[in-house]
Amino acid sequence: MKALIVKQPWIDYILDGTKTWEIRGCKTNVRGKIELIQSGSGFIIGSVEIVDCKRLTIEEFRSASEKHQIFDNLDCLPYKNTYAWIVQNPIRYNKPRPYKHPHGAIIWVKLEEK
């Protein structure tokens, strides 16, 4: 299983269900359930399903603040190529689970099979 590293406060917004677009500077072909790692914490704190990925125009980015939860700096896209990773079905774990962070991992972590 793969796990996505997400910073605060964005990971909380995803797990609360208010953020359904994770904004990234690259596209992903990953679909299905993934786990979520809170950046810098050493813990997997939940899961979500990636259901789609779309490249955004500035107009789409500006008009979708309720989906990505970014409400300032909407005058330009955050990345040269800006993508919305569309997520649904968030689950926050009652007990966060530690994991071993591989050297150099900044977006994805491939988790060991249980």
N, CA, C and O atoms as CSV, one atom per row, in Angstrom:
chain,resi,resn,atom,element,x,y,z
A,1,MET,N,N,0.839,-1.179,0.000
A,1,MET,CA,C,0.000,0.000,0.000
A,1,MET,C,C,0.881,1.238,0.000
A,1,MET,O,O,1.975,1.243,0.565
A,2,LYS,N,N,0.387,2.283,-0.642
A,2,LYS,CA,C,1.095,3.554,-0.659
A,2,LYS,C,C,0.520,4.479,0.385
A,2,LYS,O,O,-0.650,4.382,0.756
A,3,ALA,N,N,1.368,5.383,0.854
A,3,ALA,CA,C,0.930,6.413,1.784
A,3,ALA,C,C,1.418,7.760,1.257
A,3,ALA,O,O,2.551,7.888,0.793
A,4,LEU,N,N,0.555,8.747,1.336
A,4,LEU,CA,C,0.845,10.098,0.894
A,4,LEU,C,C,1.218,10.947,2.104
A,4,LEU,O,O,0.546,10.905,3.135
A,5,ILE,N,N,2.281,11.706,1.972
A,5,ILE,CA,C,2.718,12.606,3.035
A,5,ILE,C,C,2.018,13.952,2.833
A,5,ILE,O,O,2.114,14.555,1.765
A,6,VAL,N,N,1.317,14.414,3.863
A,6,VAL,CA,C,0.561,15.665,3.775
A,6,VAL,C,C,0.840,16.500,5.028
A,6,VAL,O,O,0.825,15.989,6.147
A,7,LYS,N,N,1.093,17.781,4.818
A,7,LYS,CA,C,1.365,18.702,5.931
A,7,LYS,C,C,0.065,19.129,6.617
A,7,LYS,O,O,-1.031,18.997,6.071
A,8,GLN,N,N,0.237,19.645,7.837
A,8,GLN,CA,C,-0.854,20.304,8.547
A,8,GLN,C,C,-1.032,21.690,7.931
A,8,GLN,O,O,-0.020,22.244,7.501
A,9,PRO,N,N,-2.164,22.281,7.846
A,9,PRO,CA,C,-3.457,21.774,8.309
A,9,PRO,C,C,-4.194,20.953,7.258
A,9,PRO,O,O,-5.308,20.487,7.495
A,10,TRP,N,N,-3.563,20.778,6.092
A,10,TRP,CA,C,-4.242,20.157,4.946
A,10,TRP,C,C,-4.704,18.730,5.248
A,10,TRP,O,O,-5.789,18.328,4.828
A,11,ILE,N,N,-3.899,17.978,5.962
A,11,ILE,CA,C,-4.279,16.590,6.258
A,11,ILE,C,C,-5.544,16.546,7.118
A,11,ILE,O,O,-6.388,15.667,6.940
A,12,ASP,N,N,-5.674,17.494,8.049
A,12,ASP,CA,C,-6.892,17.540,8.865
A,12,ASP,C,C,-8.108,17.889,8.013
A,12,ASP,O,O,-9.181,17.317,8.201
A,13,TYR,N,N,-7.947,18.815,7.087
A,13,TYR,CA,C,-9.059,19.176,6.205
A,13,TYR,C,C,-9.498,17.972,5.356
A,13,TYR,O,O,-10.692,17.752,5.153
A,14,ILE,N,N,-8.527,17.202,4.866
A,14,ILE,CA,C,-8.866,16.000,4.090
A,14,ILE,C,C,-9.629,15.017,4.969
A,14,ILE,O,O,-10.686,14.518,4.581
A,15,LEU,N,N,-9.090,14.740,6.150
A,15,LEU,CA,C,-9.709,13.738,7.021
A,15,LEU,C,C,-11.044,14.206,7.601
A,15,LEU,O,O,-11.875,13.380,7.977
A,16,ASP,N,N,-11.256,15.515,7.678
A,16,ASP,CA,C,-12.547,16.051,8.110
A,16,ASP,C,C,-13.571,16.068,6.978
A,16,ASP,O,O,-14.757,16.299,7.212
A,17,GLY,N,N,-13.109,15.823,5.746
A,17,GLY,CA,C,-14.007,15.792,4.592
A,17,GLY,C,C,-14.267,17.141,3.951
A,17,GLY,O,O,-15.066,17.235,3.020
A,18,THR,N,N,-13.601,18.200,4.436
A,18,THR,CA,C,-13.818,19.521,3.846
A,18,THR,C,C,-12.902,19.788,2.654
A,18,THR,O,O,-13.190,20.660,1.835
A,19,LYS,N,N,-11.822,19.056,2.553
A,19,LYS,CA,C,-10.872,19.205,1.434
A,19,LYS,C,C,-10.977,17.960,0.561
A,19,LYS,O,O,-10.584,16.870,0.976
A,20,THR,N,N,-11.502,18.122,-0.637
A,20,THR,CA,C,-11.669,16.985,-1.549
A,20,THR,C,C,-10.726,17.051,-2.745
A,20,THR,O,O,-10.683,16.132,-3.563
A,21,TRP,N,N,-9.975,18.137,-2.840
A,21,TRP,CA,C,-8.928,18.273,-3.859
A,21,TRP,C,C,-7.602,18.517,-3.151
A,21,TRP,O,O,-7.444,19.520,-2.455
A,22,GLU,N,N,-6.656,17.609,-3.323
A,22,GLU,CA,C,-5.293,17.816,-2.834
A,22,GLU,C,C,-4.511,18.422,-3.997
A,22,GLU,O,O,-4.382,17.794,-5.048
A,23,ILE,N,N,-3.993,19.625,-3.821
A,23,ILE,CA,C,-3.305,20.345,-4.895
A,23,ILE,C,C,-1.836,19.953,-4.905
A,23,ILE,O,O,-1.138,20.045,-3.895
A,24,ARG,N,N,-1.388,19.513,-6.077
A,24,ARG,CA,C,-0.001,19.078,-6.246
A,24,ARG,C,C,0.559,19.604,-7.559
A,24,ARG,O,O,-0.191,20.011,-8.446
A,25,GLY,N,N,1.874,19.590,-7.672
A,25,GLY,CA,C,2.558,20.079,-8.862
A,25,GLY,C,C,2.860,19.000,-9.881
A,25,GLY,O,O,3.576,19.246,-10.852
A,26,CYS,N,N,2.325,17.807,-9.673
A,26,CYS,CA,C,2.491,16.715,-10.638
A,26,CYS,C,C,1.215,15.881,-10.634
A,26,CYS,O,O,0.451,15.895,-9.669
A,27,LYS,N,N,1.001,15.167,-11.707
A,27,LYS,CA,C,-0.188,14.314,-11.770
A,27,LYS,C,C,0.120,12.978,-11.098
A,27,LYS,O,O,1.278,12.647,-10.840
A,28,THR,N,N,-0.933,12.225,-10.821
A,28,THR,CA,C,-0.773,10.877,-10.293
A,28,THR,C,C,-1.688,9.937,-11.046
A,28,THR,O,O,-2.803,10.294,-11.426
A,29,ASN,N,N,-1.195,8.725,-11.255
A,29,ASN,CA,C,-2.009,7.664,-11.833
A,29,ASN,C,C,-2.544,6.730,-10.754
A,29,ASN,O,O,-3.278,5.787,-11.049
A,30,VAL,N,N,-2.175,6.995,-9.504
A,30,VAL,CA,C,-2.631,6.174,-8.384
A,30,VAL,C,C,-4.132,6.381,-8.211
A,30,VAL,O,O,-4.619,7.512,-8.197
A,31,ARG,N,N,-4.854,5.275,-8.079
A,31,ARG,CA,C,-6.287,5.308,-7.780
A,31,ARG,C,C,-6.564,4.298,-6.678
A,31,ARG,O,O,-5.850,3.305,-6.531
A,32,GLY,N,N,-7.595,4.561,-5.918
A,32,GLY,CA,C,-7.978,3.649,-4.860
A,32,GLY,C,C,-7.514,4.139,-3.501
A,32,GLY,O,O,-7.073,5.276,-3.338
A,33,LYS,N,N,-7.629,3.241,-2.531
A,33,LYS,CA,C,-7.338,3.592,-1.140
A,33,LYS,C,C,-5.833,3.745,-0.913
A,33,LYS,O,O,-5.029,2.914,-1.335
A,34,ILE,N,N,-5.487,4.834,-0.233
A,34,ILE,CA,C,-4.115,5.084,0.203
A,34,ILE,C,C,-4.176,5.497,1.672
A,34,ILE,O,O,-5.231,5.879,2.179
A,35,GLU,N,N,-3.045,5.416,2.334
A,35,GLU,CA,C,-2.986,5.903,3.706
A,35,GLU,C,C,-2.370,7.298,3.699
A,35,GLU,O,O,-1.687,7.692,2.754
A,36,LEU,N,N,-2.627,8.028,4.774
A,36,LEU,CA,C,-2.145,9.399,4.897
A,36,LEU,C,C,-1.190,9.522,6.068
A,36,LEU,O,O,-1.499,9.124,7.191
A,37,ILE,N,N,-0.024,10.082,5.784
A,37,ILE,CA,C,1.006,10.326,6.785
A,37,ILE,C,C,1.015,11.815,7.091
A,37,ILE,O,O,1.084,12.643,6.183
A,38,GLN,N,N,0.943,12.150,8.369
A,38,GLN,CA,C,1.087,13.553,8.759
A,38,GLN,C,C,2.561,13.900,8.699
A,38,GLN,O,O,3.369,13.325,9.428
A,39,SER,N,N,2.911,14.827,7.845
A,39,SER,CA,C,4.296,15.220,7.629
A,39,SER,C,C,4.993,15.558,8.941
A,39,SER,O,O,4.483,16.329,9.753
A,40,GLY,N,N,6.174,14.963,9.133
A,40,GLY,CA,C,6.994,15.253,10.285
A,40,GLY,C,C,6.581,14.575,11.577
A,40,GLY,O,O,7.231,14.766,12.605
A,41,SER,N,N,5.521,13.792,11.547
A,41,SER,CA,C,5.011,13.198,12.785
A,41,SER,C,C,5.510,11.781,13.042
A,41,SER,O,O,5.599,11.346,14.191
A,42,GLY,N,N,5.837,11.055,11.956
A,42,GLY,CA,C,6.199,9.650,12.098
A,42,GLY,C,C,4.995,8.725,12.200
A,42,GLY,O,O,5.139,7.550,12.537
A,43,PHE,N,N,3.783,9.264,11.904
A,43,PHE,CA,C,2.572,8.469,12.052
A,43,PHE,C,C,1.677,8.499,10.821
A,43,PHE,O,O,1.557,9.511,10.130
A,44,ILE,N,N,1.056,7.357,10.574
A,44,ILE,CA,C,-0.031,7.233,9.607
A,44,ILE,C,C,-1.297,7.538,10.403
A,44,ILE,O,O,-1.574,6.874,11.402
A,45,ILE,N,N,-2.069,8.537,9.970
A,45,ILE,CA,C,-3.212,8.946,10.797
A,45,ILE,C,C,-4.567,8.697,10.145
A,45,ILE,O,O,-5.603,8.937,10.767
A,46,GLY,N,N,-4.576,8.217,8.899
A,46,GLY,CA,C,-5.852,7.958,8.253
A,46,GLY,C,C,-5.677,7.420,6.859
A,46,GLY,O,O,-4.573,7.087,6.428
A,47,SER,N,N,-6.810,7.341,6.153
A,47,SER,CA,C,-6.788,6.881,4.762
A,47,SER,C,C,-7.821,7.659,3.959
A,47,SER,O,O,-8.697,8.322,4.514
A,48,VAL,N,N,-7.698,7.561,2.653
A,48,VAL,CA,C,-8.593,8.236,1.726
A,48,VAL,C,C,-8.505,7.488,0.399
A,48,VAL,O,O,-7.553,6.740,0.174
A,49,GLU,N,N,-9.474,7.679,-0.469
A,49,GLU,CA,C,-9.426,7.110,-1.813
A,49,GLU,C,C,-9.130,8.213,-2.815
A,49,GLU,O,O,-9.762,9.269,-2.791
A,50,ILE,N,N,-8.169,7.965,-3.696
A,50,ILE,CA,C,-7.938,8.867,-4.829
A,50,ILE,C,C,-8.808,8.348,-5.972
A,50,ILE,O,O,-8.663,7.206,-6.408
A,51,VAL,N,N,-9.712,9.200,-6.450
A,51,VAL,CA,C,-10.651,8.767,-7.483
A,51,VAL,C,C,-10.382,9.381,-8.844
A,51,VAL,O,O,-10.870,8.885,-9.860
A,52,ASP,N,N,-9.600,10.472,-8.871
A,52,ASP,CA,C,-9.314,11.116,-10.150
A,52,ASP,C,C,-8.173,12.108,-9.969
A,52,ASP,O,O,-7.755,12.402,-8.850
A,53,CYS,N,N,-7.686,12.609,-11.080
A,53,CYS,CA,C,-6.645,13.625,-11.100
A,53,CYS,C,C,-6.893,14.494,-12.316
A,53,CYS,O,O,-7.091,13.985,-13.419
A,54,LYS,N,N,-6.884,15.811,-12.118
A,54,LYS,CA,C,-7.103,16.693,-13.267
A,54,LYS,C,C,-6.192,17.900,-13.189
A,54,LYS,O,O,-5.941,18.451,-12.117
A,55,ARG,N,N,-5.704,18.295,-14.351
A,55,ARG,CA,C,-4.897,19.509,-14.433
A,55,ARG,C,C,-5.828,20.706,-14.358
A,55,ARG,O,O,-6.887,20.725,-14.987
A,56,LEU,N,N,-5.424,21.707,-13.581
A,56,LEU,CA,C,-6.282,22.856,-13.350
A,56,LEU,C,C,-5.843,24.085,-14.135
A,56,LEU,O,O,-4.654,24.343,-14.325
A,57,THR,N,N,-6.835,24.822,-14.578
A,57,THR,CA,C,-6.598,26.155,-15.113
A,57,THR,C,C,-6.682,27.126,-13.933
A,57,THR,O,O,-7.149,26.760,-12.855
A,58,ILE,N,N,-6.236,28.341,-14.138
A,58,ILE,CA,C,-6.324,29.344,-13.084
A,58,ILE,C,C,-7.788,29.588,-12.716
A,58,ILE,O,O,-8.101,29.800,-11.544
A,59,GLU,N,N,-8.681,29.561,-13.695
A,59,GLU,CA,C,-10.099,29.785,-13.432
A,59,GLU,C,C,-10.684,28.668,-12.560
A,59,GLU,O,O,-11.447,28.936,-11.631
A,60,GLU,N,N,-10.327,27.427,-12.859
A,60,GLU,CA,C,-10.804,26.301,-12.049
A,60,GLU,C,C,-10.262,26.387,-10.625
A,60,GLU,O,O,-10.984,26.141,-9.659
A,61,PHE,N,N,-8.993,26.736,-10.510
A,61,PHE,CA,C,-8.371,26.862,-9.193
A,61,PHE,C,C,-9.071,27.950,-8.367
A,61,PHE,O,O,-9.391,27.736,-7.198
A,62,ARG,N,N,-9.304,29.107,-8.977
A,62,ARG,CA,C,-9.946,30.223,-8.278
A,62,ARG,C,C,-11.369,29.894,-7.836
A,62,ARG,O,O,-11.791,30.283,-6.747
A,63,SER,N,N,-12.096,29.187,-8.672
A,63,SER,CA,C,-13.515,28.945,-8.386
A,63,SER,C,C,-13.765,27.743,-7.483
A,63,SER,O,O,-14.913,27.462,-7.141
A,64,ALA,N,N,-12.704,27.025,-7.090
A,64,ALA,CA,C,-12.888,25.785,-6.324
A,64,ALA,C,C,-12.271,25.843,-4.923
A,64,ALA,O,O,-11.847,24.816,-4.394
A,65,SER,N,N,-12.219,27.013,-4.333
A,65,SER,CA,C,-11.614,27.136,-2.999
A,65,SER,C,C,-12.254,26.202,-1.988
A,65,SER,O,O,-11.560,25.659,-1.128
A,66,GLU,N,N,-13.564,26.004,-2.073
A,66,GLU,CA,C,-14.228,25.118,-1.121
A,66,GLU,C,C,-13.758,23.672,-1.270
A,66,GLU,O,O,-13.875,22.888,-0.328
A,67,LYS,N,N,-13.231,23.312,-2.430
A,67,LYS,CA,C,-12.736,21.951,-2.639
A,67,LYS,C,C,-11.297,21.779,-2.171
A,67,LYS,O,O,-10.943,20.737,-1.619
A,68,HIS,N,N,-10.454,22.809,-2.391
A,68,HIS,CA,C,-9.036,22.668,-2.014
A,68,HIS,C,C,-8.673,23.419,-0.737
A,68,HIS,O,O,-7.569,23.258,-0.218
A,69,GLN,N,N,-9.594,24.241,-0.227
A,69,GLN,CA,C,-9.417,24.938,1.046
A,69,GLN,C,C,-8.284,25.972,1.041
A,69,GLN,O,O,-7.728,26.291,2.092
A,70,ILE,N,N,-7.952,26.483,-0.124
A,70,ILE,CA,C,-6.981,27.575,-0.236
A,70,ILE,C,C,-7.795,28.833,-0.530
A,70,ILE,O,O,-8.529,28.884,-1.516
A,71,PHE,N,N,-7.664,29.846,0.326
A,71,PHE,CA,C,-8.496,31.031,0.182
A,71,PHE,C,C,-7.701,32.309,-0.054
A,71,PHE,O,O,-8.283,33.382,-0.210
A,72,ASP,N,N,-6.377,32.200,-0.080
A,72,ASP,CA,C,-5.559,33.371,-0.379
A,72,ASP,C,C,-4.588,33.014,-1.489
A,72,ASP,O,O,-4.443,31.846,-1.849
A,73,ASN,N,N,-3.928,34.021,-2.026
A,73,ASN,CA,C,-2.977,33.837,-3.134
A,73,ASN,C,C,-3.614,33.115,-4.320
A,73,ASN,O,O,-3.026,32.191,-4.881
A,74,LEU,N,N,-4.810,33.541,-4.694
A,74,LEU,CA,C,-5.508,32.919,-5.811
A,74,LEU,C,C,-5.241,33.628,-7.139
A,74,LEU,O,O,-5.893,33.339,-8.143
A,75,ASP,N,N,-4.272,34.564,-7.140
A,75,ASP,CA,C,-3.958,35.310,-8.354
A,75,ASP,C,C,-3.146,34.497,-9.349
A,75,ASP,O,O,-3.101,34.815,-10.538
A,76,CYS,N,N,-2.506,33.444,-8.854
A,76,CYS,CA,C,-1.727,32.592,-9.750
A,76,CYS,C,C,-1.781,31.159,-9.234
A,76,CYS,O,O,-2.071,30.915,-8.063
A,77,LEU,N,N,-1.500,30.228,-10.119
A,77,LEU,CA,C,-1.474,28.821,-9.732
A,77,LEU,C,C,-0.265,28.561,-8.842
A,77,LEU,O,O,0.775,29.193,-9.027
A,78,PRO,N,N,-0.376,27.651,-7.885
A,78,PRO,CA,C,0.749,27.398,-6.981
A,78,PRO,C,C,1.926,26.669,-7.633
A,78,PRO,O,O,3.044,26.716,-7.120
A,79,TYR,N,N,1.680,25.998,-8.760
A,79,TYR,CA,C,2.737,25.269,-9.470
A,79,TYR,C,C,2.634,25.570,-10.961
A,79,TYR,O,O,1.566,25.929,-11.458
A,80,LYS,N,N,3.748,25.420,-11.667
A,80,LYS,CA,C,3.733,25.616,-13.122
A,80,LYS,C,C,2.666,24.730,-13.748
A,80,LYS,O,O,1.870,25.194,-14.565
A,81,ASN,N,N,2.648,23.461,-13.367
A,81,ASN,CA,C,1.593,22.530,-13.745
A,81,ASN,C,C,0.878,22.160,-12.451
A,81,ASN,O,O,1.451,21.491,-11.591
A,82,THR,N,N,-0.353,22.587,-12.315
A,82,THR,CA,C,-1.100,22.391,-11.077
A,82,THR,C,C,-2.192,21.356,-11.289
A,82,THR,O,O,-2.986,21.444,-12.226
A,83,TYR,N,N,-2.213,20.362,-10.386
A,83,TYR,CA,C,-3.178,19.270,-10.492
A,83,TYR,C,C,-3.999,19.165,-9.218
A,83,TYR,O,O,-3.514,19.430,-8.118
A,84,ALA,N,N,-5.247,18.775,-9.393
A,84,ALA,CA,C,-6.116,18.415,-8.268
A,84,ALA,C,C,-6.172,16.899,-8.215
A,84,ALA,O,O,-6.626,16.247,-9.155
A,85,TRP,N,N,-5.701,16.344,-7.099
A,85,TRP,CA,C,-5.882,14.916,-6.836
A,85,TRP,C,C,-7.203,14.822,-6.095
A,85,TRP,O,O,-7.313,15.287,-4.960
A,86,ILE,N,N,-8.187,14.235,-6.712
A,86,ILE,CA,C,-9.542,14.237,-6.173
A,86,ILE,C,C,-9.721,13.041,-5.248
A,86,ILE,O,O,-9.521,11.890,-5.638
A,87,VAL,N,N,-10.107,13.350,-3.999
A,87,VAL,CA,C,-10.180,12.317,-2.963
A,87,VAL,C,C,-11.590,12.237,-2.374
A,87,VAL,O,O,-12.361,13.195,-2.406
A,88,GLN,N,N,-11.889,11.059,-1.837
A,88,GLN,CA,C,-13.173,10.850,-1.164
A,88,GLN,C,C,-13.037,9.743,-0.127
A,88,GLN,O,O,-12.022,9.049,-0.063
A,89,ASN,N,N,-14.066,9.597,0.673
A,89,ASN,CA,C,-14.132,8.561,1.712
A,89,ASN,C,C,-12.974,8.615,2.706
A,89,ASN,O,O,-12.289,7.613,2.912
A,90,PRO,N,N,-12.750,9.777,3.325
A,90,PRO,CA,C,-11.677,9.868,4.317
A,90,PRO,C,C,-12.019,9.099,5.594
A,90,PRO,O,O,-13.172,9.060,6.023
A,91,ILE,N,N,-11.003,8.495,6.184
A,91,ILE,CA,C,-11.144,7.803,7.468
A,91,ILE,C,C,-9.990,8.248,8.356
A,91,ILE,O,O,-8.822,8.088,8.001
A,92,ARG,N,N,-10.325,8.807,9.512
A,92,ARG,CA,C,-9.306,9.173,10.499
A,92,ARG,C,C,-9.185,7.998,11.475
A,92,ARG,O,O,-10.180,7.556,12.051
A,93,TYR,N,N,-7.973,7.502,11.652
A,93,TYR,CA,C,-7.767,6.371,12.547
A,93,TYR,C,C,-7.885,6.808,14.008
A,93,TYR,O,O,-7.420,7.885,14.382
A,94,ASN,N,N,-8.502,5.973,14.814
A,94,ASN,CA,C,-8.609,6.252,16.249
A,94,ASN,C,C,-7.240,6.252,16.909
A,94,ASN,O,O,-6.982,7.024,17.833
A,95,LYS,N,N,-6.366,5.375,16.423
A,95,LYS,CA,C,-5.018,5.282,16.971
A,95,LYS,C,C,-4.011,5.403,15.827
A,95,LYS,O,O,-3.875,4.472,15.033
A,96,PRO,N,N,-3.300,6.533,15.725
A,96,PRO,CA,C,-2.277,6.675,14.688
A,96,PRO,C,C,-1.252,5.539,14.781
A,96,PRO,O,O,-0.952,5.044,15.868
A,97,ARG,N,N,-0.725,5.140,13.630
A,97,ARG,CA,C,0.205,4.014,13.559
A,97,ARG,C,C,1.582,4.503,13.123
A,97,ARG,O,O,1.691,5.194,12.110
A,98,PRO,N,N,2.632,4.162,13.861
A,98,PRO,CA,C,3.976,4.573,13.448
A,98,PRO,C,C,4.407,3.821,12.186
A,98,PRO,O,O,3.916,2.729,11.900
A,99,TYR,N,N,5.312,4.414,11.455
A,99,TYR,CA,C,5.876,3.782,10.264
A,99,TYR,C,C,7.339,4.183,10.178
A,99,TYR,O,O,7.776,5.126,10.839
A,100,LYS,N,N,8.082,3.467,9.367
A,100,LYS,CA,C,9.499,3.784,9.169
A,100,LYS,C,C,9.622,4.649,7.918
A,100,LYS,O,O,9.302,4.215,6.812
A,101,HIS,N,N,10.091,5.872,8.114
A,101,HIS,CA,C,10.205,6.816,6.991
A,101,HIS,C,C,11.488,6.557,6.206
A,101,HIS,O,O,12.585,6.665,6.753
A,102,PRO,N,N,11.352,6.217,4.931
A,102,PRO,CA,C,12.555,5.988,4.121
A,102,PRO,C,C,13.267,7.301,3.784
A,102,PRO,O,O,12.626,8.330,3.574
A,103,HIS,N,N,14.568,7.250,3.737
A,103,HIS,CA,C,15.380,8.421,3.416
A,103,HIS,C,C,14.970,8.978,2.053
A,103,HIS,O,O,14.889,8.241,1.070
A,104,GLY,N,N,14.716,10.269,2.006
A,104,GLY,CA,C,14.421,10.946,0.750
A,104,GLY,C,C,12.960,10.980,0.346
A,104,GLY,O,O,12.621,11.639,-0.637
A,105,ALA,N,N,12.090,10.303,1.059
A,105,ALA,CA,C,10.670,10.297,0.689
A,105,ALA,C,C,10.050,11.653,1.019
A,105,ALA,O,O,10.113,12.112,2.159
A,106,ILE,N,N,9.439,12.301,-0.010
A,106,ILE,CA,C,8.811,13.597,0.229
A,106,ILE,C,C,7.347,13.653,-0.213
A,106,ILE,O,O,6.606,14.536,0.220
A,107,ILE,N,N,6.928,12.727,-1.063
A,107,ILE,CA,C,5.538,12.691,-1.496
A,107,ILE,C,C,4.888,11.385,-1.102
A,107,ILE,O,O,3.869,11.372,-0.412
A,108,TRP,N,N,5.482,10.276,-1.544
A,108,TRP,CA,C,4.929,8.944,-1.325
A,108,TRP,C,C,5.859,8.103,-0.441
A,108,TRP,O,O,7.077,8.277,-0.451
A,109,VAL,N,N,5.254,7.194,0.320
A,109,VAL,CA,C,5.990,6.168,1.043
A,109,VAL,C,C,5.337,4.843,0.669
A,109,VAL,O,O,4.119,4.691,0.765
A,110,LYS,N,N,6.154,3.893,0.244
A,110,LYS,CA,C,5.641,2.542,0.004
A,110,LYS,C,C,5.700,1.798,1.327
A,110,LYS,O,O,6.776,1.576,1.883
A,111,LEU,N,N,4.535,1.419,1.820
A,111,LEU,CA,C,4.457,0.758,3.125
A,111,LEU,C,C,4.697,-0.727,2.990
A,111,LEU,O,O,4.343,-1.338,1.982
A,112,GLU,N,N,5.295,-1.298,4.006
A,112,GLU,CA,C,5.516,-2.748,4.035
A,112,GLU,C,C,4.188,-3.438,4.223
A,112,GLU,O,O,3.292,-2.920,4.890
A,113,GLU,N,N,4.064,-4.620,3.628
A,113,GLU,CA,C,2.845,-5.412,3.792
A,113,GLU,C,C,2.707,-5.849,5.227
A,113,GLU,O,O,3.698,-6.178,5.880
A,114,LYS,N,N,1.485,-5.854,5.725
A,114,LYS,CA,C,1.235,-6.271,7.113
A,114,LYS,C,C,1.218,-7.773,7.223
A,114,LYS,O,O,1.022,-8.310,8.314
